[in-house]
């Protein structure tokens, strides 16, 4: 029996164990390491069934999982086995309507010698994507117990630090780990998007006790109402009070699916509170919204993102008529990105023919988290190098000029 550490990567389709880092009890010739040197098996904790996992490569590494040079091969503290992103390495299971954590157990054996060491004692996990995140926060707001996660930048932004309230979808309630990791919300804390938001930004991710679209029954309803609006407002106020460097002029709200609906609900209920909103595949039904709610939405910079082939939320009842109605009302800063399909643009996910993989049309958060949502822009103050305006750069440039309801 010997120990191993896991190295978790946050990926577009959920977290998975990318590396097993083996603590060798006896030295081996690391110059002979190869993908076939080890046999790896994986199982979900509590299950009697395990499956073989292919090893992509083996290499000597440091404590951060980084390969070492040839001169340090024999003294490096770990041997790392790189694993593929597949069902046997994923750490979240379920579907759009409900996800759950999968606790993985691995068993690693060296190929060849009958007396070779078996690595089957877990010794912890490293997940760089969670650096800066606190997943263990909780409180009571408007009578509801909320668990939540908070990303805190290492240093405050000059002139105050913006705060982004980010709201999960139907499948990630109750557990902040799921709310943050299941759909790679951790991307909002990475340098690329942090730069777009002004160099540093807090990211607040509450976990709904039920659904954001729960208007009182405990179930998801399609009536444009929610029981959690006041609770979320109180949560944001509490976080702002606890972090004096937050710039009240730059409190943003956004979310996907259920959370996209809640983005619109909060803007409608608290006009003048948020500097901008991002509504991804949002089931905010145009035919159920009132004129006063649309006036509130029209007064807040708002960007809708949807795909024409979304099988869950019909854009022709939501994003498209919402955008048209706001434009007809004279909303000065409303945007709509309507994709034909959601297709991988990173080169990471390919179909069986080797072409970029086409995802479920509901998954518009994937290009959003990869900072790929943009439109033509003629404003030199907010455009990027190619003359386009990216969604995140647009968000970061929006701020209130007056305290509104504060």
Secondary structure, 3 states (H helix, E strand, C coil): CEEEEEEEEEECCEEEEEEEEECCCCCCCHHHCCCCCEEEEEEECCCCCCEEECEEEEEEECCCCCECCHHHCCCCCEEEEEECCCCCCECEEEECCEEEECCEEEEEEECCCCCCCEEEEEEEEECHHHCCEEEEEEEEECCEEEEEEEECCCCCCCCCEEEEEEECCCCCCCCHHHHHHCCCHHHHHCHHHHHHCCCCEEEEEEECCCCCCCCCCCCCCCCCCCCCHHHHHHHHHHHHHHCCCEEEEEEEEEEECHHHHHHHHHHHHCCCCCCEEEEECCCCCHHHCCHHHHHHHHCCCEEEEEECCCCCCCCCCCHHHHHHHHHHCCCCCEEEEEECCEECCCCCCECCCCCECEECCCCCHHHHHCCCCEEECCCCCCCCCCCEEEHHHHHHCCCCCCCCCC
